[in-house]
Amino acid sequence: QVQLVESGGGLVQAGGSLRLSCAASGRTFSSYAMGWFRQAPGKEREFVAAVSKSGSDTYYPDSVKGRFTISRDNAKNRVYLQMNSLKPEDTAVYYCAADGRGGITRAYYSNYGRYDYWGQGTQVTVSS
C-alpha cells in the first residue's frame, strides 16, 4: 500500500512557475514508477509527466514538454513537478500517481488505468 500526498499548488500569474511535491508513504517507493496527471473542470484526466523507478527516464506529452520537469528523490520518498512558463490552460487539479509495474514508452505512462495509487490532488490556478 502506498499513500500519496500532493502539495505546492496555488495561484500564479501566466509566465510564472510552481513546484509541486508528492510525498509517498511506505518503504518501497523506489519500486514504483511515478506519474503526474491533471484534470480541469469538465475535462478528462490528462497525462502530464512520468518518471521511471530509478529516475533515469522521464516522459512528457507535447503540451508540457520543455516547460515541465519531473524528478524524484527515492531517499526522501518524493516526486516533484517543476512547472515553468505556466499558461492559463495549465489550470487544473494536479494528481500524482504510483505504478507498480512501469513501462518504457510515453504511451504506457499516459494511460491513467496503469496506476495503482493516487493522491488527493492539489489545485493549480494560472491567471492571465
ChimeraX commands (.cxc) that place a marker at each C-alpha (Angstrom):
marker #1 position 0.00,0.00,0.00 radius 0.5
marker #1 position 1.21,3.48,-0.89 radius 0.5
marker #1 position -0.29,6.74,0.26 radius 0.5
marker #1 position 0.40,9.86,-1.75 radius 0.5
marker #1 position 0.03,13.46,-0.64 radius 0.5
marker #1 position 0.50,16.35,-3.05 radius 0.5
marker #1 position 1.44,19.90,-2.09 radius 0.5
marker #1 position 2.70,23.08,-3.68 radius 0.5
marker #1 position -0.31,24.14,-5.68 radius 0.5
marker #1 position -1.60,27.69,-5.70 radius 0.5
marker #1 position -2.38,30.77,-7.73 radius 0.5
marker #1 position 0.25,32.11,-10.11 radius 0.5
marker #1 position 0.29,34.56,-12.98 radius 0.5
marker #1 position 0.84,33.43,-16.54 radius 0.5
marker #1 position 4.54,33.01,-17.21 radius 0.5
marker #1 position 5.25,32.13,-13.60 radius 0.5
marker #1 position 6.47,28.93,-12.00 radius 0.5
marker #1 position 5.34,26.44,-9.38 radius 0.5
marker #1 position 6.91,23.36,-7.94 radius 0.5
marker #1 position 4.59,20.54,-6.91 radius 0.5
marker #1 position 5.69,17.89,-4.47 radius 0.5
marker #1 position 4.25,14.47,-3.79 radius 0.5
marker #1 position 5.18,12.65,-0.59 radius 0.5
marker #1 position 4.79,8.88,-0.55 radius 0.5
marker #1 position 4.40,6.64,2.47 radius 0.5
marker #1 position 5.92,3.20,2.74 radius 0.5
marker #1 position 9.35,1.70,2.33 radius 0.5
marker #1 position 9.01,0.61,-1.30 radius 0.5
marker #1 position 8.80,3.97,-3.05 radius 0.5
marker #1 position 11.62,3.05,-5.43 radius 0.5
marker #1 position 9.54,0.08,-6.60 radius 0.5
marker #1 position 7.03,2.41,-8.26 radius 0.5
marker #1 position 7.19,4.44,-11.38 radius 0.5
marker #1 position 5.52,7.77,-10.70 radius 0.5
marker #1 position 3.31,10.00,-12.76 radius 0.5
marker #1 position 1.55,13.35,-12.65 radius 0.5
marker #1 position -1.87,13.92,-14.17 radius 0.5
marker #1 position -4.20,16.88,-14.18 radius 0.5
marker #1 position -7.91,17.41,-14.56 radius 0.5
marker #1 position -9.68,20.64,-15.35 radius 0.5
marker #1 position -13.43,21.11,-14.75 radius 0.5
marker #1 position -15.44,19.34,-17.41 radius 0.5
marker #1 position -12.39,17.71,-18.96 radius 0.5
marker #1 position -10.87,14.27,-18.86 radius 0.5
marker #1 position -7.84,13.46,-16.73 radius 0.5
marker #1 position -4.72,14.33,-18.72 radius 0.5
marker #1 position -1.22,12.90,-18.52 radius 0.5
marker #1 position 1.41,15.47,-17.56 radius 0.5
marker #1 position 4.64,13.62,-16.77 radius 0.5
marker #1 position 6.11,10.33,-15.60 radius 0.5
marker #1 position 9.41,9.12,-14.24 radius 0.5
marker #1 position 10.82,5.62,-14.10 radius 0.5
marker #1 position 11.56,3.82,-10.84 radius 0.5
marker #1 position 15.21,4.85,-10.84 radius 0.5
marker #1 position 14.54,8.36,-12.10 radius 0.5
marker #1 position 16.67,7.84,-15.18 radius 0.5
marker #1 position 13.83,8.10,-17.70 radius 0.5
marker #1 position 11.14,10.74,-17.98 radius 0.5
marker #1 position 8.12,11.11,-20.23 radius 0.5
marker #1 position 6.02,14.13,-21.19 radius 0.5
marker #1 position 3.22,14.98,-23.59 radius 0.5
marker #1 position 3.94,17.67,-26.17 radius 0.5
marker #1 position 1.70,20.13,-24.32 radius 0.5
marker #1 position 4.17,20.49,-21.43 radius 0.5
marker #1 position 7.49,19.31,-22.88 radius 0.5
marker #1 position 10.16,21.94,-22.34 radius 0.5
marker #1 position 8.14,23.69,-19.64 radius 0.5
marker #1 position 7.60,20.96,-17.02 radius 0.5
marker #1 position 10.23,18.76,-15.38 radius 0.5
marker #1 position 9.53,15.68,-13.29 radius 0.5
marker #1 position 12.08,14.36,-10.84 radius 0.5
marker #1 position 12.21,12.06,-7.86 radius 0.5
marker #1 position 14.22,11.58,-4.71 radius 0.5
marker #1 position 13.98,7.95,-3.65 radius 0.5
marker #1 position 15.81,8.64,-0.39 radius 0.5
marker #1 position 13.08,11.11,0.58 radius 0.5
marker #1 position 10.14,9.21,-0.95 radius 0.5
marker #1 position 9.21,12.23,-3.01 radius 0.5
marker #1 position 8.44,13.09,-6.60 radius 0.5
marker #1 position 8.41,16.65,-7.89 radius 0.5
marker #1 position 6.93,18.53,-10.79 radius 0.5
marker #1 position 8.67,21.79,-11.67 radius 0.5
marker #1 position 6.34,23.87,-13.83 radius 0.5
marker #1 position 7.70,26.89,-15.69 radius 0.5
marker #1 position 6.19,29.30,-18.21 radius 0.5
marker #1 position 2.75,28.49,-16.91 radius 0.5
marker #1 position -0.28,29.23,-19.06 radius 0.5
marker #1 position -3.93,29.72,-18.12 radius 0.5
marker #1 position -4.69,26.40,-19.82 radius 0.5
marker #1 position -2.48,24.68,-17.23 radius 0.5
marker #1 position -5.14,25.44,-14.62 radius 0.5
marker #1 position -6.35,22.15,-13.13 radius 0.5
marker #1 position -6.20,19.86,-10.15 radius 0.5
marker #1 position -2.88,18.02,-10.30 radius 0.5
marker #1 position -2.58,14.45,-9.08 radius 0.5
marker #1 position 0.41,12.25,-8.51 radius 0.5
marker #1 position 0.11,8.52,-9.04 radius 0.5
marker #1 position 2.17,5.37,-8.48 radius 0.5
marker #1 position 2.56,2.47,-10.90 radius 0.5
marker #1 position 3.93,-0.78,-9.53 radius 0.5
marker #1 position 4.91,-2.22,-12.90 radius 0.5
marker #1 position 6.49,0.50,-15.03 radius 0.5
marker #1 position 6.92,0.75,-18.77 radius 0.5
marker #1 position 9.26,2.15,-21.37 radius 0.5
marker #1 position 7.03,4.31,-23.52 radius 0.5
marker #1 position 5.12,7.56,-23.14 radius 0.5
marker #1 position 2.01,5.80,-24.36 radius 0.5
marker #1 position 2.26,3.38,-21.45 radius 0.5
marker #1 position 2.51,6.12,-18.84 radius 0.5
marker #1 position -0.20,8.28,-20.36 radius 0.5
marker #1 position -2.81,5.63,-19.59 radius 0.5
marker #1 position -4.16,6.52,-16.15 radius 0.5
marker #1 position -5.51,2.98,-15.80 radius 0.5
marker #1 position -1.94,1.77,-15.33 radius 0.5
marker #1 position -1.58,3.45,-11.96 radius 0.5
marker #1 position -2.31,1.69,-8.71 radius 0.5
marker #1 position -2.41,4.57,-6.23 radius 0.5
marker #1 position -3.46,8.20,-6.42 radius 0.5
marker #1 position -3.14,11.27,-4.26 radius 0.5
marker #1 position -5.98,13.62,-3.42 radius 0.5
marker #1 position -4.79,16.36,-5.77 radius 0.5
marker #1 position -3.61,19.94,-5.46 radius 0.5
marker #1 position -5.16,22.91,-7.24 radius 0.5
marker #1 position -3.09,24.96,-9.66 radius 0.5
marker #1 position -4.63,28.16,-10.98 radius 0.5
marker #1 position -2.87,30.28,-13.59 radius 0.5
marker #1 position -4.29,33.76,-14.12 radius 0.5
marker #1 position -3.94,35.64,-17.38 radius 0.5
marker link #1:1,2 radius 0.2
marker link #1:2,3 radius 0.2
marker link #1:3,4 radius 0.2
marker link #1:4,5 radius 0.2
marker link #1:5,6 radius 0.2
marker link #1:6,7 radius 0.2
marker link #1:7,8 radius 0.2
marker link #1:8,9 radius 0.2
marker link #1:9,10 radius 0.2
marker link #1:10,11 radius 0.2
marker link #1:11,12 radius 0.2
marker link #1:12,13 radius 0.2
marker link #1:13,14 radius 0.2
marker link #1:14,15 radius 0.2
marker link #1:15,16 radius 0.2
marker link #1:16,17 radius 0.2
marker link #1:17,18 radius 0.2
marker link #1:18,19 radius 0.2
marker link #1:19,20 radius 0.2
marker link #1:20,21 radius 0.2
marker link #1:21,22 radius 0.2
marker link #1:22,23 radius 0.2
marker link #1:23,24 radius 0.2
marker link #1:24,25 radius 0.2
marker link #1:25,26 radius 0.2
marker link #1:26,27 radius 0.2
marker link #1:27,28 radius 0.2
marker link #1:28,29 radius 0.2
marker link #1:29,30 radius 0.2
marker link #1:30,31 radius 0.2
marker link #1:31,32 radius 0.2
marker link #1:32,33 radius 0.2
marker link #1:33,34 radius 0.2
marker link #1:34,35 radius 0.2
marker link #1:35,36 radius 0.2
marker link #1:36,37 radius 0.2
marker link #1:37,38 radius 0.2
marker link #1:38,39 radius 0.2
marker link #1:39,40 radius 0.2
marker link #1:40,41 radius 0.2
marker link #1:41,42 radius 0.2
marker link #1:42,43 radius 0.2
marker link #1:43,44 radius 0.2
marker link #1:44,45 radius 0.2
marker link #1:45,46 radius 0.2
marker link #1:46,47 radius 0.2
marker link #1:47,48 radius 0.2
marker link #1:48,49 radius 0.2
marker link #1:49,50 radius 0.2
marker link #1:50,51 radius 0.2
marker link #1:51,52 radius 0.2
marker link #1:52,53 radius 0.2
marker link #1:53,54 radius 0.2
marker link #1:54,55 radius 0.2
marker link #1:55,56 radius 0.2
marker link #1:56,57 radius 0.2
marker link #1:57,58 radius 0.2
marker link #1:58,59 radius 0.2
marker link #1:59,60 radius 0.2
marker link #1:60,61 radius 0.2
marker link #1:61,62 radius 0.2
marker link #1:62,63 radius 0.2
marker link #1:63,64 radius 0.2
marker link #1:64,65 radius 0.2
marker link #1:65,66 radius 0.2
marker link #1:66,67 radius 0.2
marker link #1:67,68 radius 0.2
marker link #1:68,69 radius 0.2
marker link #1:69,70 radius 0.2
marker link #1:70,71 radius 0.2
marker link #1:71,72 radius 0.2
marker link #1:72,73 radius 0.2
marker link #1:73,74 radius 0.2
marker link #1:74,75 radius 0.2
marker link #1:75,76 radius 0.2
marker link #1:76,77 radius 0.2
marker link #1:77,78 radius 0.2
marker link #1:78,79 radius 0.2
marker link #1:79,80 radius 0.2
marker link #1:80,81 radius 0.2
marker link #1:81,82 radius 0.2
marker link #1:82,83 radius 0.2
marker link #1:83,84 radius 0.2
marker link #1:84,85 radius 0.2
marker link #1:85,86 radius 0.2
marker link #1:86,87 radius 0.2
marker link #1:87,88 radius 0.2
marker link #1:88,89 radius 0.2
marker link #1:89,90 radius 0.2
marker link #1:90,91 radius 0.2
marker link #1:91,92 radius 0.2
marker link #1:92,93 radius 0.2
marker link #1:93,94 radius 0.2
marker link #1:94,95 radius 0.2
marker link #1:95,96 radius 0.2
marker link #1:96,97 radius 0.2
marker link #1:97,98 radius 0.2
marker link #1:98,99 radius 0.2
marker link #1:99,100 radius 0.2
marker link #1:100,101 radius 0.2
marker link #1:101,102 radius 0.2
marker link #1:102,103 radius 0.2
marker link #1:103,104 radius 0.2
marker link #1:104,105 radius 0.2
marker link #1:105,106 radius 0.2
marker link #1:106,107 radius 0.2
marker link #1:107,108 radius 0.2
marker link #1:108,109 radius 0.2
marker link #1:109,110 radius 0.2
marker link #1:110,111 radius 0.2
marker link #1:111,112 radius 0.2
marker link #1:112,113 radius 0.2
marker link #1:113,114 radius 0.2
marker link #1:114,115 radius 0.2
marker link #1:115,116 radius 0.2
marker link #1:116,117 radius 0.2
marker link #1:117,118 radius 0.2
marker link #1:118,119 radius 0.2
marker link #1:119,120 radius 0.2
marker link #1:120,121 radius 0.2
marker link #1:121,122 radius 0.2
marker link #1:122,123 radius 0.2
marker link #1:123,124 radius 0.2
marker link #1:124,125 radius 0.2
marker link #1:125,126 radius 0.2
marker link #1:126,127 radius 0.2
marker link #1:127,128 radius 0.2
view
